[in-house]
């Protein structure tokens, strides 16, 4: 087993992108609009230009922005309200967007991956969710054996609701846990006892959900090493199929809810690093494979299998077992990718609904990738997903001399080689088992935008 020391974590605790895309979303431009996105959709639908090709099933992301109460740590695009009637005009606009996308793509495009995120999708009633699912099923063809997931707030869901979600076609759940310590939960305004999460997971398994993902956050107010170890051990006892372990980034100047957190309650930097090192050890000892960055999965889980077989992929939702699919983003602020096009919807409810009321796709900004972007995307995703860049494959695909094209980057990798994170081989660049824990730092070397303007500070820290 690789031993990750606190010293290594501290030394490499820099700011950097998560690389759910390259170029990263902060590089999108407002000059990109609805017309370019419509063209990309039409090209994919007609087989006339999308890189993935129409035969490759789509991924679909649906953003539901509403939450009943605010979690102080949250940096998501959300609307806090207890007025559930506010969902109705949003759902009407969402259905309009689905129809506009369908018109450009053509009917019944195959979908193998669906994710409802937020906010809290379970803010919607069963009838509202079922109605929205029916609209999606009329617009797209959901293939058997696909991954159809929904984020669930354990405070608002019980057994009958889970049964309704299963009946709608959802086969995967993502539960926000964050921490089981009562003092931490109170400090972040998200109280959900361990027993309630345990009961919910037992009910989900009884109902036949294929996979359960849980989220944890380290670095929250009131957290300490003793309490967080207890949370890790409690979570491991529940045996979720996947665990996402995120570091809390305290940015109150950017995210208003975080202003309610007393900075004096945050654990010191050395404790935060120690929490991560401890979490890695506890989860591995509990039988979880380290996938990359902040993701862990049980050895039999499809994500672990995909990593072992070199089939791991990455999109705006994180690591994925599916092929390098195009992603349709639906809803306010949703991000999508179609071929060489990235796009993001309007970030406010007003702008989103206004565009759709005019019969326009609600695109706020986006990007058409250059040839250099495509080359670097291939390299960065190879680093992030396969842990290896095959030089010959890149040269054949993009007609470049790899060592000449990336001469500066190969020199910049040398300190990481000395640290044992990377090996430069005659036929490629390989991430070592130790390097997997710092894979973002390795990928950053190949990011032309980051290297050019040194704006890493705009991103969260990689530890």
LUMVO-187103 format. One record per residue (C-alpha): x, y, z negated; residue number from 0. Coordinates in steps of 0.05 Angstrom, whole numbers, always signed. Example, Ala and Ser with C-alpha at 12.3 -4.5 7.8 and 13.67 -1.06 7.14 Angstrom:
2
+246,-90,-156,0
+273,-21,-143,1
END
This chain:
463
+0,+0,+0,0
+24,+70,+17,1
+38,+112,-44,2
+15,+184,-36,3
+47,+227,-90,4
+22,+293,-118,5
+86,+325,-93,6
+70,+305,-21,7
+0,+332,-27,8
+24,+397,-57,9
+78,+406,-3,10
+29,+396,+54,11
-30,+434,+24,12
-37,+484,+81,13
-97,+514,+116,14
-118,+484,+182,15
-176,+460,+226,16
-214,+396,+217,17
-211,+383,+292,18
-282,+360,+303,19
-266,+393,+370,20
-208,+423,+407,21
-208,+481,+419,22
-240,+494,+351,23
-307,+530,+345,24
-275,+595,+324,25
-248,+600,+396,26
-318,+602,+427,27
-334,+667,+463,28
-399,+706,+470,29
-388,+712,+545,30
-411,+640,+550,31
-487,+637,+553,32
-549,+598,+570,33
-535,+597,+645,34
-468,+561,+637,35
-498,+511,+588,36
-558,+497,+634,37
-509,+484,+690,38
-470,+435,+647,39
-534,+398,+628,40
-556,+395,+700,41
-489,+369,+724,42
-491,+314,+672,43
-562,+296,+690,44
-546,+291,+764,45
-478,+258,+754,46
-444,+317,+786,47
-388,+337,+739,48
-394,+319,+666,49
-331,+283,+644,50
-367,+231,+603,51
-414,+215,+660,52
-488,+201,+657,53
-478,+127,+643,54
-447,+143,+576,55
-503,+149,+523,56
-512,+216,+489,57
-505,+235,+417,58
-558,+283,+390,59
-553,+328,+329,60
-615,+362,+300,61
-606,+419,+250,62
-660,+430,+198,63
-638,+492,+160,64
-687,+493,+101,65
-672,+476,+28,66
-717,+484,-33,67
-659,+507,-77,68
-589,+532,-67,69
-527,+491,-84,70
-475,+542,-104,71
-417,+508,-68,72
-453,+503,-1,73
-425,+535,+62,74
-477,+508,+110,75
-524,+549,+153,76
-587,+545,+111,77
-651,+580,+90,78
-672,+574,+17,79
-748,+573,+9,80
-802,+535,-28,81
-852,+556,+26,82
-857,+492,+67,83
-903,+526,+117,84
-842,+563,+144,85
-822,+498,+178,86
-880,+500,+227,87
-857,+558,+272,88
-786,+530,+270,89
-810,+461,+292,90
-849,+493,+348,91
-786,+528,+372,92
-746,+464,+365,93
-795,+427,+409,94
-788,+482,+461,95
-712,+474,+460,96
-719,+398,+468,97
-763,+409,+529,98
-715,+459,+561,99
-657,+411,+551,100
-698,+354,+580,101
-715,+396,+642,102
-641,+405,+657,103
-617,+335,+639,104
-675,+298,+669,105
-722,+251,+632,106
-704,+194,+586,107
-628,+202,+582,108
-600,+146,+538,109
-583,+164,+466,110
-541,+118,+422,111
-529,+165,+363,112
-576,+213,+327,113
-561,+254,+265,114
-609,+299,+227,115
-570,+349,+185,116
-581,+414,+149,117
-598,+446,+102,118
-640,+388,+80,119
-679,+349,+133,120
-722,+318,+79,121
-750,+388,+67,122
-798,+368,+123,123
-858,+326,+107,124
-864,+254,+132,125
-915,+278,+184,126
-869,+333,+208,127
-809,+287,+213,128
-850,+234,+249,129
-878,+284,+298,130
-808,+310,+313,131
-782,+240,+323,132
-838,+225,+372,133
-820,+287,+413,134
-748,+265,+415,135
-767,+194,+436,136
-809,+222,+493,137
-751,+265,+516,138
-695,+213,+507,139
-688,+138,+509,140
-661,+112,+444,141
-621,+49,+458,142
-626,-13,+413,143
-570,-19,+363,144
-556,+55,+360,145
-538,+95,+298,146
-596,+138,+276,147
-580,+176,+212,148
-611,+228,+167,149
-582,+268,+110,150
-622,+258,+47,151
-627,+300,-16,152
-633,+248,-72,153
-673,+298,-113,154
-730,+300,-63,155
-735,+228,-38,156
-765,+165,-68,157
-779,+94,-45,158
-841,+109,-4,159
-805,+166,+32,160
-748,+119,+49,161
-797,+69,+76,162
-828,+123,+120,163
-759,+143,+146,164
-744,+70,+164,165
-811,+65,+200,166
-793,+127,+241,167
-730,+92,+266,168
-676,+118,+220,169
-627,+63,+202,170
-572,+102,+166,171
-573,+149,+106,172
-525,+202,+82,173
-533,+220,+9,174
-503,+283,-22,175
-474,+262,-89,176
-415,+312,-100,177
-405,+293,-173,178
-443,+253,-227,179
-418,+294,-286,180
-477,+333,-316,181
-435,+395,-332,182
-409,+398,-261,183
-479,+389,-233,184
-506,+446,-275,185
-448,+491,-254,186
-464,+481,-180,187
-540,+481,-190,188
-551,+409,-165,189
-575,+363,-220,190
-586,+291,-200,191
-571,+236,-251,192
-531,+174,-232,193
-591,+129,-247,194
-634,+164,-195,195
-581,+157,-140,196
-570,+84,-160,197
-645,+69,-155,198
-649,+104,-88,199
-591,+64,-59,200
-621,-1,-83,201
-687,+16,-51,202
-652,+35,+15,203
-617,-32,+17,204
-682,-69,+3,205
-713,-32,+62,206
-657,-54,+108,207
-619,+10,+121,208
-555,-12,+157,209
-508,+38,+127,210
-506,+87,+69,211
-457,+145,+67,212
-443,+187,+6,213
-408,+254,-1,214
-363,+274,-58,215
-329,+341,-71,216
-266,+352,-112,217
-246,+420,-138,218
-315,+440,-163,219
-325,+483,-226,220
-321,+445,-292,221
-288,+385,-259,222
-229,+352,-293,223
-189,+289,-281,224
-226,+247,-334,225
-295,+265,-310,226
-278,+258,-236,227
-249,+189,-248,228
-314,+169,-281,229
-352,+195,-220,230
-307,+155,-173,231
-316,+92,-213,232
-392,+101,-216,233
-395,+113,-141,234
-351,+52,-127,235
-400,+10,-168,236
-456,+30,-120,237
-415,+5,-60,238
-436,+56,-8,239
-412,+35,+61,240
-376,+100,+73,241
-349,+156,+29,242
-334,+226,+52,243
-288,+262,+3,244
-284,+337,+13,245
-241,+390,-21,246
-282,+450,-45,247
-260,+515,-12,248
-279,+575,-55,249
-293,+631,-6,250
-344,+676,-41,251
-329,+734,+6,252
-356,+691,+64,253
-409,+649,+30,254
-457,+686,-15,255
-481,+627,-58,256
-409,+615,-81,257
-410,+683,-116,258
-451,+649,-171,259
-391,+605,-187,260
-345,+631,-241,261
-275,+625,-213,262
-249,+614,-283,263
-287,+547,-284,264
-250,+520,-223,265
-196,+468,-236,266
-124,+492,-226,267
-90,+475,-161,268
-47,+420,-191,269
-110,+386,-220,270
-144,+390,-152,271
-85,+356,-119,272
-84,+303,-174,273
-159,+290,-164,274
-146,+275,-91,275
-88,+229,-106,276
-130,+193,-159,277
-190,+187,-111,278
-146,+155,-58,279
-121,+104,-108,280
-189,+89,-139,281
-225,+81,-73,282
-170,+37,-43,283
-170,-7,-105,284
-246,-13,-98,285
-238,-42,-29,286
-245,+20,+16,287
-202,+29,+77,288
-175,+99,+90,289
-202,+121,+158,290
-169,+189,+163,291
-173,+258,+133,292
-228,+253,+82,293
-264,+189,+104,294
-264,+120,+71,295
-304,+58,+91,296
-311,-13,+67,297
-269,-62,+106,298
-329,-93,+142,299
-359,-26,+161,300
-361,-10,+235,301
-318,+52,+223,302
-263,+9,+193,303
-269,-41,+249,304
-265,+14,+301,305
-202,+42,+270,306
-168,-27,+269,307
-188,-38,+341,308
-166,+31,+365,309
-238,+52,+382,310
-245,+109,+333,311
-273,+175,+361,312
-287,+243,+334,313
-341,+295,+347,314
-374,+353,+311,315
-403,+305,+259,316
-334,+276,+243,317
-308,+206,+257,318
-351,+161,+300,319
-352,+90,+328,320
-383,+112,+393,321
-347,+127,+458,322
-327,+198,+473,323
-400,+218,+483,324
-430,+284,+502,325
-466,+315,+444,326
-531,+353,+448,327
-539,+403,+391,328
-611,+422,+375,329
-634,+475,+326,330
-608,+540,+297,331
-531,+544,+296,332
-523,+473,+325,333
-460,+459,+365,334
-457,+414,+426,335
-409,+388,+478,336
-425,+370,+550,337
-365,+351,+592,338
-316,+408,+591,339
-367,+455,+559,340
-375,+472,+485,341
-436,+512,+463,342
-467,+538,+399,343
-539,+560,+388,344
-558,+626,+356,345
-540,+627,+282,346
-601,+665,+256,347
-673,+640,+258,348
-696,+705,+289,349
-646,+702,+347,350
-659,+628,+358,351
-735,+635,+362,352
-731,+699,+403,353
-691,+665,+458,354
-739,+606,+461,355
-799,+652,+462,356
-770,+680,+527,357
-762,+610,+554,358
-686,+612,+548,359
-638,+562,+518,360
-616,+594,+452,361
-541,+595,+466,362
-502,+646,+427,363
-431,+630,+449,364
-388,+574,+478,365
-328,+557,+520,366
-309,+523,+585,367
-245,+485,+572,368
-183,+501,+614,369
-136,+447,+640,370
-88,+460,+582,371
-146,+454,+533,372
-164,+386,+563,373
-92,+361,+558,374
-85,+384,+486,375
-153,+357,+467,376
-133,+289,+492,377
-68,+291,+451,378
-100,+319,+387,379
-158,+268,+389,380
-107,+212,+401,381
-70,+235,+338,382
-134,+243,+297,383
-168,+178,+320,384
-117,+127,+343,385
-57,+153,+304,386
-16,+146,+367,387
-4,+186,+431,388
+14,+143,+490,389
+58,+186,+534,390
+47,+147,+599,391
-29,+150,+591,392
-28,+226,+582,393
+20,+235,+640,394
-22,+193,+687,395
-88,+225,+666,396
-64,+297,+671,397
-4,+293,+719,398
+46,+325,+671,399
+115,+310,+646,400
+97,+300,+572,401
+166,+314,+542,402
+174,+377,+583,403
+102,+401,+572,404
+107,+390,+497,405
+181,+404,+487,406
+169,+457,+433,407
+117,+413,+397,408
+164,+353,+395,409
+216,+397,+362,410
+165,+421,+311,411
+149,+349,+293,412
+220,+336,+269,413
+208,+359,+197,414
+147,+313,+194,415
+190,+257,+221,416
+240,+269,+164,417
+182,+265,+114,418
+161,+198,+142,419
+95,+221,+170,420
+110,+212,+244,421
+154,+168,+287,422
+178,+193,+356,423
+185,+131,+399,424
+208,+122,+471,425
+137,+114,+495,426
+97,+157,+448,427
+84,+192,+382,428
+60,+149,+325,429
+29,+170,+259,430
+56,+127,+202,431
+11,+97,+148,432
+33,+154,+103,433
+21,+205,+158,434
-53,+186,+162,435
-64,+223,+97,436
-38,+287,+129,437
-62,+276,+200,438
-90,+347,+206,439
-20,+376,+195,440
+7,+332,+251,441
-49,+351,+299,442
-39,+425,+285,443
+30,+422,+318,444
-5,+412,+386,445
-56,+468,+376,446
-35,+523,+424,447
-83,+574,+395,448
-60,+562,+324,449
+14,+564,+343,450
+4,+628,+384,451
-30,+672,+332,452
-16,+637,+266,453
-88,+644,+242,454
-89,+581,+201,455
-113,+623,+142,456
-182,+627,+171,457
-192,+552,+158,458
-201,+511,+95,459
-140,+479,+64,460
-126,+409,+89,461
-119,+380,+19,462
END
